[in-house]
């Protein structure tokens, strides 16, 4: 079983090498690091080249945005599983990929000896249904592990899916289609809903943090937040029924979603996430 750690970069400064070093710290698994760079001019690639590590595959190509860059990287990736890490984000510990490998085997992935990136017609459970393995994230902004639901329901799809840095996708999630780069903020969200609700991907929760999430990037700027809301509305109308949308909106009102959002990011974020931990996992 091989993992592809995909990093899209453009003038990322020392964030790129720090993210690469975090990936290189992973133990007891086979992996590659695929870096798709949009022709950086800040010297950030020099530090990567100096590593001279055979596990790093670096290529430069123009793109129209981060999701176009992620699509380009996918075409170069050779792993059975993909994880997309932003520059400035790190793996939670050195055993993340090994932990996911164990869970994948327990869930039937790689049952067939012919299964893999090079198989023309793989057999077995993993060939019949794509996998999405995911966990929680540690936020550097709040200083807390932000817990996520262990079950992906239409309500979770509407309000709070895992971030892509905390998801490992089996490569067959991208065989039928890639990200839709016309969505500038939520292409990963749209692809996740398509994978789960249309492409019959099997979601498996792993009860351990996957990444240390930087936050505060473009997607959280005022301009991006407005566009995100517009794209969310369009995407949810594509994948959820009218009754599901009605229920989700009613749930958000009844459970005081604006207040919960402030609690999740404010001084009481630790208490709020401890409550979520007990709610989702009973401890």
N, C-alpha and C positions, 0 to 999 in steps of 0.2 A: 504494500500500500504506500503510495507516494502522495505527498501534499505539495501544492503550489501556493506559496505566499506571494500574493500579487500586490505590488506597490506602484501607484501612479504618481509621478512627481513633476514639478516644474518650479525651479528656483526655490527649493525647499530649505536651503541652508543646511545647518547641522542636524535638522530634524530627520532628514533622510538617512544619514549614517546611523543615527541612534535607533531608528526603527529597524534598519537592516541588522544591526548588532543584536537587537532584541530577538529577531527571527533566528539569527545564527545560534542563539543560546539554546534552542530547542534540542532536546535529547531523545535518544532511543527511537527515532523515526527517520525515514527517508524523506527529504524535502528539497525543494528548489525555491529560490527567491527570484521572481520575475519582476524586473523593474522596467516600467514603460515610462520613459522620460520625454517631455515635449521640447527638447533642445534647451536645457537649462544653461544660463550664462553666468551663474553665480559661483561656479566651481564646486557645487555640491556633489557632482559625479566623480570628482577626482579622488575623494576619500573612499568612495566605493571601489573604484578601480584599484586603488592601492591594496585593498584586501586580497585581491588576486585569489578569490575563493571559487572553486569550480561549481559550487552550488548556486552561485549568483549568475543570472542571465540578464544582461542589460541591453536594451535597445532603445534607440531614439527615433521618434516619429511625431510629426505634427498631429494635432487632434483638435476637435471642436469643443472640447470640454472634458470633465473628469469621466463621464460615463462612456464617451467615445474612446477615451484612453483605456478604460477598463475592458471594453470590447476588444480593442487591439491586443491587450495583454492576454486575454482569454485564448486568442488564436495562437499564441506562442506557448501557453502553459501545457505541461505534459503530465501533471498530476492526476490522481483519481479524485482528489478533493481540492477545492479552491477556498482560500480565505483572503479577503480584500482588506489590507491595512493602509490607513492614511498615514502620511508622513507626520510624525509627532505622536503616534499611538504605538503602544507596546504590548507584547504578550504579558499576561498576568504573572506567569511563572514559566520555568523552563520545561514543564511537563504538560503544557496545554495540548500540543499535537499528539503526544503519546496517549494522553487520557482519551482524546477523541478517537484515536485508532482502536483502543480497547472497546469503546462503546460501539464503534462501527462493526467490529467483528461480532460482538454480542447480538447486534441487530441483523446479522445475516449478510453484511456486506462482504464481498470477496469470497463467497462460498464456492464459486466456480474457479478452478485454476486458470481458466481462459479469460477471466474478467480483468479488465485493465484498460488503460488509455489506448493501447495498440490493438485491442480486440475488434475485429470487424463485426462480429455477431455474438456478443457475450451472452452467457446464460446465467441462471441463478436469480436470486431475489433482487440483488442490486440492479440487474439489468431490466427488470420489469417495472421498477418504480424508483424514481429519483429520491435521494435522501437530502434532508436539510437538518444538520445537527447544530444546536445553538445553546448558548449559556448567557449568563449575566455579564455586566461590565462594571469595572471600577472607574468612577469619574474623578478626575483630578480637580475638577471645579468644586465638587461638593465634598470630596474626601470620603466617599461612601461607595459600597457596592450597591448598584441599582438593580434590584431584582426584577425578573421578568416572569410572566406566567408560564408554568410548565406545560400548558396546553394551548395550542393555537386554534382559537375559535373565530367566528366572524367578528365578534366584539373585539378581540385582540387585534385582528386584522384592521379594524377600523381605527383603533385608538393608540396602539402601542406595540408594534412589532419589534423584534430584536434589531439592534443596529448591525450593519453589515460587518463591522469588525469583530462581532461576537458570533458570526455564523460561518459554518463550514458547509459548502455546497458540494455534493457529488457532481462530477463534470457533466453528467447527462441532464442536469437542470438547464444547461446552456446549449444542448445539441439542437433543439427545435428553434430556439431564438435567443438572441442576446438582449442586453439592455436597450431600451428605447431612449436614445440621447435627446429626443425632443423634450423630454422631461428633464429640466435643468437641475432640479433639487430632489425629486422623488422617483428617479428612474429605478433605484434599488427597491423602493417600496412597491412600485408597480410590478416589478419582476417577481418579488416575493409573493404578492397576491396572486399573480398569474400562476406561479409554480404550485402554490398550495391549493388554490380554488379551481384551477383549470387543468393543470398538468399533473395532478394527483401526487405531488411530492409528499413523502412521509416525513413529518417533523418529529425530531427526537430531542428532548431537553436533557442537558447535562448539567447537573447541579454543582457548578463551579464557575467562577469568573473566567472569562476568556481573555479579555483585553483590559489594558489601562487606557482609558479614553481621554483624549486631550480636551475636546469640546471647544466652543468659542470660535469656530471657523465660519466660512462663508454661509453655510446653511443656517446659521443662527443670527445673521445680520438682518436688519429690518426689511431690506429689499427682498431677501431670500425667504423670510418668514411669510411675507405677503404672497409671494409666488408659490410657496409650499402649500398654503391654504387653498389656493386656486387649483393646484395640481391634485391635492388630496380629494377635493370635491369631485373632480373629473374622474379620478381613478376609482374611488369607491362606488361611483355610479356605474362604472363598467362591470364591477365584480360582485357587488352586493345587491340583493333584491330590495324592493321598496320597503318591505316589512322589516328586513334586517337593518336598513338605514334608519327607519323610524325607531326601532328598539334601541339602536346604538345611541342615537341622539337623545332619546328619553333617558337612557342610563346615564349619560354624561351630565344631564341637567339634575337628575335626582341625586347623584353622588357628588355634586358640587365640584365638577371638574376644574374650573378656574382656581378654586381654593386648593385643591389637591396638587395642581401644577406649581403653585407658589410654595407649598410645603415641601415638594420634592426638590426644589432648587434653592431653598432658603436655609436659615439657621436651624430649622427643625428637620432638615433632610435626613439626618441620621435616624431620628426617631421614626420618621415616616417610612424609611426603607426597612427598618426593623419590623415595623407593622406589616409591610408587604411580605417580608420573609416568613413571618408567622402565618399570614393569610395563605400564601402559596404553598408553603412546605411544612407548616405545623411546627416550626421550631426556629 
